[in-house]
């Protein structure tokens, strides 16, 4: 490769990268442009190093890429541009890329929960295995509702958030095993099915949905996302595609770290609803509407914002932590 020819072909892009990386205010459009130029620049730098290690070109381009990375990721401090890019580009792209995994996990979870509830309700005598009739009736009519008022609203919201965030983090972190996310999802689905069947049998369907839907819709969505992220990490090792297994796992794992951050935020919002809205005296329509609206916004964010980010070439990969890649035959 002729370095002079490369400079002539890529010079305008390198000059623009230098301008954006060196300073000035970044808005949404220029942040997207800088991210695009950064990705192109890393490819150019790799080509220069591999085929014609020109010291001047490497020094200049490396410096601009380092400054661009700092502006995009907030290495020298969390900037508004970096936070904006994470919410507008990185997180939605990572979520969009696992959208079908999320949908599959959701369908499997609901199928197991419904099957468990049906299995109990088809033969009421099976409830005797779970407790006496008075115990189950007390749970359905009192304990099931009192659970949401056991602490102050703030304390309960925080405890729920920490517990659920820990479960989600384990699903993603232990996703490489393939079995752990499945076990967590399966056990939670059984629990929802059993709880739903008991409340339905002794207090009616409205009692169950009235207190579950406000926070349950976004909360379960977060668990579905976490389970999908964990399974996707496992799948990246089983089917690495054109990459080495290690690089496939690394790329997917970095993107799933982003997803973990997103589920933590969603579970925090779900915890606020569970701690403050579910036990409140607000009309049921308002409470259920809050959870429904949050869940709908999550899917809009995944499908529309994420779809747009992926079409623009983003993957959700935390590229600044990527290190060096090993070339593989295509």
Secondary structure, 3 states (H helix, E strand, C coil): CCHHHHHHHHHHHHHHHHHHHHCCCCCHHHHHHHHHHHHHHHHHHHHHHHHCCCHHHHHHHHHHHHHHHHHHHCCCCCCHHHHHHHHHHHHHHHHHCCHHHHHHHHHHHHHHHHHHHHHHHCCHHHHHHCCCHHHHHHHHHHHHHHHHHCCCHHHHHHHHHHHHHHHHHHHHHCHHHCHHHHHHHHHHHHHHHHHHHHHHHHHCHHHHHHHHHHHHHHHHHHHHHHHHHHHHHHHHHHCCCCCCHHHHHHHHHHHHHHHHHHHHHHHHHHHHHHHHHCCCCCCHHHHHHHHHHHHHHHHHHHHHHHHHHHHCCCCCCCHHHCCCCCCCCC
